[in-house]
Amino acid sequence: MIDFSVPTEVTTFIRQLRDFIHDDVVPLEGTLVDEDFRGGDGRLETEVLPPLREKARQAGVYGPQIPEEFGGLGLPLTTLAFVSEVCGPHPLASLAINMMAPDEATMHLLEMFGSDEQHERWLRPLAEGRIRSCFAMTEPDAGSDPSRISSLARRTGAGWRIDGHKVFTSGAVGAALCVVMAASDPDAPRRDRVSMFIVPTDAEGFEVVRELKPMGYRELGGLCEVRLSGVEVGSEALLGDLGAGLSMAQARLARGRLGHAMRWIGIAQAALDLAAERALQRETFGQQLSKRQAIQWWLADGATQLSASRLMVLNALWRIEQGVPHKAQISMIKTYVAETLDKIVDDALQVFGGWGYVTDFPLERWYRDARAARIYDGPSEVHRWAVARELLNEVETTGTARRISGDVLGQLI
Ligand SMILES: Cc1cc2nc3c(=O)[nH]c(=O)nc-3n(C[C@H](O)[C@H](O)[C@H](O)COP(=O)(O)OP(=O)(O)OC[C@H]3O[C@@H](n4cnc5c(N)ncnc54)[C@H](O)[C@@H]3O)c2cc1C
């Protein structure tokens, strides 16, 4: 029998986390604005975050995904998925427990591919929340297709000299390190061209040119344009194998995409609950909104899509644990959950009418944030394309797309 029960240790931890968010995070949320999460005046990072992280440590919820040897809790992936969901509507909560993008993914990347020296120099201070990181893959002419990357890493006697122009680098203001993807062998075949380098942001020639101004998206350190002009780094700056940058980026993104999906599920659930509460309270033309079929259908469709989203994530987690292929499932989740979030938040905003459009309620912010989910970590169209390619290949070789379309028996027979 398929077992959907959640172990007691997971529910106990999630309860602890919920209490921490309720008691320590929610009261601070109203005092922060979007600008605080961008470059801002640094108040969030210097005044708000340190005492909040101390409280998170005392509450036993700090660093759920960080390995125990680096001071975290080292919780399993399934628990982390629930953690992401609970933190979803509260970006400050993810920051408080040090499980926010892009540092969560950088730590995972360092854990998977870093040397002992890189672990001590970078992973430990990241895990302890003493420094922040950013990840620079996207360029003005290389977004969805990172094999087009034109930033160059040339060998010098002592290491590498990097030149490049990056955009959409989340968190670059105030970051101590930037993981830069650059072509180390520009003429090599696509999969071997690009490598990853850890660049200290105080290196000469590393410059945050400007902060882009996004319509939403609360992430500490802004969304930035970055330039690297003859940045010299030692040979120890190379992360992982030479030429393995693209496959490492996929490994980094796979787990990040599941984390995002669960955060989006958390936000969509909060929006659906708000919409249902409002529909029960609000009367127009002598009747509650909740009695109108148009509103009921939005709520029912939202709950249905959320339910499917959750099952998709659980199935992907199961596949990861079983070592069963899951690339197509991650792409489906990235697309489906991002679009579900967009739809539910949009419908909820409509249920609130004009009140959904102003800042008295969180819906207008979630609406702005949700729009980006269909773009970052691969636009929906690129993920659909990836699923279709795998599906067609599967049908060509086996005569059926059962495995791709979630048939559990398809794994076994
Ligand atoms: C909020 C936010 C945060 C981000 N953070 C980071 C970060 O920290 N680090 C980083 O390196 N990057 C980051 N990015 C960049 C992000 O990953 C890119 O925006 C994304 O990969 C798309 O690239 P692009 O914007 O250049 O669009 P393009 O590659 O120009 O694509 C434009 C559109 O073309 C269509 N398209 C492209 N390819 C196909 C295809 N094969 N089939 C059908 N349609 C297609 C899609 O509709 C797509 O939206 C961030 C972006 C946002 C919005």
The ligand as a MOL file (V3000), in Angstrom:
LIG
                    3D

  0  0  0     0  0            999 V3000
M  V30 BEGIN CTAB
M  V30 COUNTS 53 58 0 0 0
M  V30 BEGIN ATOM
M  V30 1 C 13.7760 37.0370 -10.1950 0
M  V30 2 C 14.8690 36.4030 -10.9830 0
M  V30 3 C 15.9990 35.9010 -10.3220 0
M  V30 4 C 17.0550 35.3560 -11.0570 0
M  V30 5 N 18.1960 34.9400 -10.3950 0
M  V30 6 C 19.2650 34.5080 -11.1080 0
M  V30 7 C 20.5300 34.2070 -10.4640 0
M  V30 8 O 20.6630 34.3030 -9.2460 0
M  V30 9 N 21.5710 33.8210 -11.2380 0
M  V30 10 C 21.4780 33.7000 -12.5970 0
M  V30 11 O 22.4730 33.3410 -13.2290 0
M  V30 12 N 20.3120 33.9940 -13.2400 0
M  V30 13 C 19.2190 34.4010 -12.5370 0
M  V30 14 N 18.0310 34.7260 -13.1920 0
M  V30 15 C 17.9740 34.6520 -14.6390 0
M  V30 16 C 17.0420 33.5640 -15.1540 0
M  V30 17 O 17.5500 32.2950 -14.8840 0
M  V30 18 C 16.8210 33.8550 -16.6520 0
M  V30 19 O 16.0310 35.0340 -16.7380 0
M  V30 20 C 16.1340 32.7060 -17.3670 0
M  V30 21 O 17.0220 31.6150 -17.4760 0
M  V30 22 C 15.6800 33.1180 -18.7690 0
M  V30 23 O 16.7170 33.6990 -19.4920 0
M  V30 24 P 16.4680 35.1070 -20.2440 0
M  V30 25 O 15.8390 36.0330 -19.2690 0
M  V30 26 O 17.7460 35.5390 -20.8770 0
M  V30 27 O 15.4030 34.7780 -21.3500 0
M  V30 28 P 15.6650 34.1560 -22.8160 0
M  V30 29 O 16.6570 33.0490 -22.7590 0
M  V30 30 O 15.9270 35.2790 -23.7550 0
M  V30 31 O 14.2320 33.5500 -23.1380 0
M  V30 32 C 13.1090 34.4300 -23.3460 0
M  V30 33 C 11.8510 33.6060 -23.5810 0
M  V30 34 O 12.0370 32.8410 -24.7630 0
M  V30 35 C 11.2720 31.6550 -24.6710 0
M  V30 36 N 12.1560 30.5050 -24.9460 0
M  V30 37 C 13.4810 30.3900 -24.7270 0
M  V30 38 N 13.9370 29.1790 -25.1140 0
M  V30 39 C 12.8570 28.5100 -25.5820 0
M  V30 40 C 12.6570 27.1850 -26.1250 0
M  V30 41 N 13.6430 26.2940 -26.2170 0
M  V30 42 N 11.3990 26.8510 -26.5140 0
M  V30 43 C 10.3460 27.7160 -26.4000 0
M  V30 44 N 10.4950 28.9700 -25.8910 0
M  V30 45 C 11.7220 29.3570 -25.4870 0
M  V30 46 C 10.6910 31.6080 -23.2460 0
M  V30 47 O 9.3430 32.0380 -23.2820 0
M  V30 48 C 11.5350 32.6060 -22.4860 0
M  V30 49 O 10.8210 33.1930 -21.3880 0
M  V30 50 C 16.9660 35.2770 -12.4660 0
M  V30 51 C 15.8270 35.7710 -13.1250 0
M  V30 52 C 14.7860 36.3280 -12.4000 0
M  V30 53 C 13.5850 36.8650 -13.1410 0
M  V30 END ATOM
M  V30 BEGIN BOND
M  V30 1 1 1 2
M  V30 2 1 2 3
M  V30 3 2 2 52
M  V30 4 2 3 4
M  V30 5 1 4 5
M  V30 6 1 4 50
M  V30 7 2 5 6
M  V30 8 1 6 7
M  V30 9 1 6 13
M  V30 10 2 7 8
M  V30 11 1 7 9
M  V30 12 1 9 10
M  V30 13 2 10 11
M  V30 14 1 10 12
M  V30 15 2 12 13
M  V30 16 1 13 14
M  V30 17 1 14 15
M  V30 18 1 14 50
M  V30 19 1 15 16
M  V30 20 1 16 17
M  V30 21 1 16 18
M  V30 22 1 18 19
M  V30 23 1 18 20
M  V30 24 1 20 21
M  V30 25 1 20 22
M  V30 26 1 22 23
M  V30 27 1 23 24
M  V30 28 2 24 25
M  V30 29 1 24 26
M  V30 30 1 24 27
M  V30 31 1 27 28
M  V30 32 2 28 29
M  V30 33 1 28 30
M  V30 34 1 28 31
M  V30 35 1 31 32
M  V30 36 1 32 33
M  V30 37 1 33 34
M  V30 38 1 33 48
M  V30 39 1 34 35
M  V30 40 1 35 36
M  V30 41 1 35 46
M  V30 42 1 36 37
M  V30 43 1 36 45
M  V30 44 2 37 38
M  V30 45 1 38 39
M  V30 46 1 39 40
M  V30 47 2 39 45
M  V30 48 1 40 41
M  V30 49 2 40 42
M  V30 50 1 42 43
M  V30 51 2 43 44
M  V30 52 1 44 45
M  V30 53 1 46 47
M  V30 54 1 46 48
M  V30 55 1 48 49
M  V30 56 2 50 51
M  V30 57 1 51 52
M  V30 58 1 52 53
M  V30 END BOND
M  V30 END CTAB
M  END
